[in-house]
Amino acid sequence: MANSYELKATVRERVGKGAARASRRAGLVPAVIYGDKKAAVSIDLPVKETTMTLHKGGFLSHTGTVDLDGDKISVIAKDFQLHPVKDTVMHIDFLRISADATLTVDIPVKFINEETSPGLKRGGVVNVVRHTVEMTVPANAIPEALIIDLGEANLGSSQHISAVELPKGCAPTITDRDFTISTIAAPAGLKEADADAEGEGEASAE
């Protein structure tokens, strides 16, 4: 399950661009919590703690808790804006979630056993087609990553979603095809050698 975080927040009474700018001048991050059939709530978050949480990684795929004046709300970030120069957080949209909710989340792909891959040992390279896979997942059990085992992958092989052991309750949103996640591509030198060999074979046949 994805690691959780907790951020303390206060209710922002005013809404609109002017109120958001005032929050930023006060060293706060304006944000909104919506969803779960409840009214949206405008909030302010501390900029330092919020920016640190975001830059830990996985912010859009980890569930968290917003402590809103003592009321702890389970959320997942759906969108955020960064300052173009300072790289601090400018605004966040949070989706309120319940324990039994199902979410659509981009899950990162992680490769293992590259050191034993026959294709990589021959100088091949991993061509990553999808760095993340969009999946429907339980809100209380979001996987950290999809594990792609390259232990037996040879040159020219492809790794498809059908070969991935999916975590319980998780399913890709693409269901109409067995899509490719990665391939093991031959190095340029090996391709050239194969082409030369084919050319010599054709010349001999003539």
SVG drawing of the C-alpha trace seen along z (x, -y; Angstrom):
<svg xmlns="http://www.w3.org/2000/svg" viewBox="-23 -40 52 60">
<polyline fill="none" stroke="black" stroke-width="0.4" points="0.0,0.0 1.2,-3.5 2.7,-5.4 0.4,-8.0 1.1,-11.6 -0.7,-14.0 -1.0,-17.8 -2.6,-20.3 -5.0,-22.8 -7.3,-25.6 -10.6,-26.6 -10.2,-29.5 -13.3,-31.6 -12.9,-33.6 -12.6,-32.1 -11.4,-33.4 -8.1,-34.5 -7.7,-37.4 -8.1,-35.2 -5.7,-32.7 -3.1,-35.4 -3.6,-36.6 -3.0,-33.0 0.3,-32.8 1.5,-36.1 0.8,-34.7 3.1,-31.7 0.2,-29.3 -0.9,-27.0 -4.5,-27.5 -6.2,-24.2 -9.7,-22.7 -11.2,-19.3 -14.1,-18.0 -15.9,-14.7 -17.6,-11.9 -21.0,-13.6 -20.1,-16.4 -19.6,-20.2 -16.3,-21.4 -14.1,-23.0 -11.5,-25.7 -8.5,-25.3 -5.0,-26.7 -1.9,-24.5 1.6,-25.4 3.8,-25.9 7.0,-24.3 5.5,-21.0 3.3,-20.8 6.1,-21.3 8.3,-18.8 5.5,-16.2 5.0,-16.8 8.7,-16.5 9.0,-13.1 7.4,-11.6 4.2,-9.7 2.0,-12.6 -0.7,-11.8 -0.7,-8.1 -0.5,-8.2 -3.5,-8.6 -3.1,-11.1 -4.9,-12.8 -5.8,-16.5 -6.2,-17.5 -8.8,-20.3 -9.0,-21.9 -9.1,-18.5 -11.3,-16.8 -9.2,-14.3 -10.2,-13.8 -8.8,-11.0 -7.8,-12.4 -5.8,-11.9 -4.3,-14.7 -5.7,-15.0 -3.9,-18.0 -1.4,-20.7 0.4,-23.8 4.0,-24.7 5.6,-28.1 7.6,-28.4 10.7,-29.7 10.7,-28.8 9.3,-25.3 7.0,-25.7 3.3,-24.6 0.8,-27.2 -2.5,-25.2 -3.7,-21.7 -7.0,-19.9 -7.7,-17.1 -10.4,-14.4 -12.1,-13.3 -12.2,-9.5 -13.9,-6.8 -12.2,-3.6 -14.2,-1.4 -13.7,-3.8 -12.1,-2.7 -9.8,-5.2 -8.2,-5.6 -4.5,-6.2 -1.3,-6.2 0.9,-3.4 4.6,-3.7 6.4,-0.7 9.4,0.8 11.9,3.3 13.7,6.0 16.3,8.7 17.9,6.7 21.3,8.2 20.1,11.7 18.4,10.7 19.9,12.6 19.1,9.7 20.6,7.1 23.7,9.2 24.2,9.1 24.1,5.4 20.4,4.8 18.6,1.9 15.2,1.6 12.9,-0.5 10.2,-1.7 6.9,-2.2 4.9,-3.0 6.5,-4.5 3.1,-4.4 0.0,-2.4 -3.5,-3.9 -5.3,-1.5 -8.4,-1.2 -7.4,-0.4 -8.8,-0.2 -8.3,-3.5 -7.0,-1.6 -4.6,0.6 -2.9,-1.5 0.2,0.4 3.6,-1.4 4.5,-0.1 3.8,2.6 6.7,5.0 8.2,6.1 10.5,9.1 13.2,9.0 15.1,12.1 14.4,14.1 13.9,11.3 15.9,11.8 16.7,9.5 13.6,8.6 11.2,9.6 8.2,7.5 6.8,7.3 3.0,7.1 0.4,6.3 -0.8,9.9 2.5,11.1 2.4,8.8 1.1,10.1 -1.4,7.5 -2.1,6.6 -5.4,7.8 -8.3,5.6 -6.3,3.7 -7.0,3.7 -5.8,1.6 -8.2,-0.8 -7.3,0.4 -9.1,3.7 -9.4,4.1 -5.8,5.2 -2.7,6.7 -0.7,3.6 3.1,3.4 5.0,1.9 8.5,2.4 10.8,4.1 14.4,5.3 16.0,3.6 19.2,4.9 22.2,2.5 23.0,0.7 26.3,2.6 24.5,5.9 21.9,4.7 24.6,3.6 26.4,7.0 23.2,8.9 22.5,6.7 26.1,7.3 25.7,11.0 22.4,11.0 24.0,9.1 26.9,11.6 24.5,14.4 22.6,12.9 25.8,12.3 26.9,15.9 23.5,17.1 24.0,15.2"/>
</svg>
